[in-house]
Amino acid sequence: MLHAILHELQTASGPLTLRQLSRKLGVQESALEGMIQFWVRKGRLVVDDGAGGLSEMRVCHSIACGLRACPGPGACPLTLKPPIRFHLSS
């Protein structure tokens, strides 16, 4: 199964999200995460968070959500996390 992950990424036209890879391989996302981390540690895969290095994208400002002090992206209920994508390392 570990080599099937690499094969799917080699034949893909671009980076794949965890959900896309999970569907192609017929493996639960939670199980696939561990397998992907194995290849990341080995240096074979690269993780792309989809936001150019930003782990979260803000969609609100403190005045938009009505809070006096914005809690920040970690606690904001209006923060979106872009899908994480994976591709082979160069």
Residue pairs with C-beta under 8 A, 6 or more apart in sequence:
1 25
1 27
1 35
2 35
2 38
2 39
4 25
5 21
5 25
5 32
5 35
5 36
5 39
5 45
6 39
6 44
6 45
6 88
8 16
8 21
8 24
8 25
9 16
9 21
9 45
9 86
9 87
9 88
10 88
12 87
14 87
15 48
15 85
15 86
15 87
16 24
16 85
16 86
16 87
17 83
17 84
17 85
17 86
18 29
18 32
18 33
18 36
18 83
18 84
18 86
19 29
19 83
21 32
21 36
21 86
22 28
22 29
22 32
25 32
27 35
36 45
36 47
36 86
39 45
40 46
40 47
43 89
44 88
44 89
45 86
45 87
45 88
45 89
46 86
46 87
46 88
46 89
47 84
47 85
47 86
48 84
48 85
48 86
48 87
49 55
49 82
49 84
49 85
50 82
50 83
50 84
50 85
51 57
51 82
55 81
56 73
56 74
56 79
56 80
56 81
56 82
57 79
57 80
57 81
57 82
58 73
58 76
58 79
59 78
59 79
59 80
60 70
60 76
60 78
60 79
61 70
62 68
62 69
62 70
64 78
65 76
65 77
65 78
70 76
73 79
